[in-house]
Amino acid sequence: MLLADLLKYDRIVVQMHDNPDADAVGSGFAVYKYLKEKGKNAELVYAGKNKITKSNILLLLEELEIPVSYLGEAEQTVELEDDALLLTVDCQYGEGNVEKINAKNIAMIDHHNTGRLSDEHCEIRSHLVSCSTIVYDMLLNENYNINEHIDMATALYYGLYMDSNAFSEIRHPLERDMIDYLMIDNRLIKRLMHSNFTIKELETAGIAMIRYNLDEARRVSIIRSNPCDPNILGIIGDMLLQVDTVDVSVIYNECPGGYKISIRSCVDTVAANDLSAFLTKDIGNGGGHDDKAGGFINEDIFKQKYAGVTIENYFFDRVKAYYDSFDIIYSKKGLSDKVGFSLYEKKKITIGYVKTTDIFEEGTAIQVRTLEGDVYITASDNIYLMIGLQGEVYPIEEEVFYSKYQSLTEKYTIQCDYLPSISNMDKNESVSLLDYANACVSLENNKIYAKPLSKCAKVFTKWEYEKYMMGDIGDYICYSYDDENDIYIINKNIFSETYESIL
Ligand SMILES: [Mn+2]
């Protein structure tokens, strides 16, 4: 669905979920404002038992002069005209968290995973942490200049901020781009950040800390908190990491529909986002950064999959299982055991490459943003970037490049979920890597040693990645034919597409 698709209606009611949070307000207000500007008879509403009382939301509405109507318990009383459109934001029509309004025409924009997929009336992207991100992206697709409206930019930013637990649970590069791009009212954001919870909630945090549990050997603490605002979990976690014997903290509590999790880590061998993904695998979703992450476990799915297991035991067992699940490999030290590796050759496929100094001046600190995370390098005539079939990017030295690839005269083009971008860190300028990419094809002697992993591995490569490369069972651990300290992971699908065995 496109935002422009909504314009065929003249009257549009934008409905946020009941007890609207910052994300519902941010995404709802942005769409509302866009529709108003297009000359539509638009309205921003919410319904349900409760009127908004949370201090930060009231402040947000007041300061940005967001006109919101409260419809009360609307199911019996409100009926939309036949030619009007009802658009639900940050929620889906018919779900339990949003009062039903009788309407003939219905559209939705949401990031919650209910199993519904996008179609011509719905934009559902459950891989994103906030609905504000979806609306941001939809506005950009309309070539709409959000930054001409500081109120809209600020509301979207705050929506993402709150739904991602202060940006700690961001999963997608689109969300990183959004933070960099939006021009916001910093003073207001600061005020909002500091009116986040009540003195009662502070007490909840205190009680949770008293009830800590510590695994001294693994230096990990697991805490169950009483129900509270998700932000509080992050605050407890930040505090726990100040303790000299704690490296990782896992905090969870009950929330509507399941359990909310917050994870903190201060060691480079445990990335909080990986631990979160592990703990929520098949029963929810999790993500974030290497030091801070969050997640959600769906209660119904949990009970189905782990019948008879209490949530306490689940966390104790799974955290232990996580620590036993991986090996750690440092490229600098090399591999102590090369048993089981075989020789493979790169297939003659066309991939892309860019010379870093074709984009930025020699010596510029650059950040390459890809689906797998950010990589930091310094632009140099000697450093090239390779772009694979699925948009994966990795650096390579010039000399190695020319020994393994032959450049072609054509440009390199691919279609993938997120096109890698590159930015000059000093000037904060970002460009698409594909605009500079040329095609190349691998030479005959492009060989590596590789073997499929039978246990997960975390590889610290010779390049400055944000964190280790994570290899799952079935992915390939590889090292270069000419350099046994150049160790890395190749995803199993990419491996079979790009390498073939030579005996
Ligand atoms: Mn949301």
Residues whose N, C-alpha, C, O or C-beta is under 5 A from the ligand:
A	BS01	MN	D23 D90 V129 S130 C131 D163
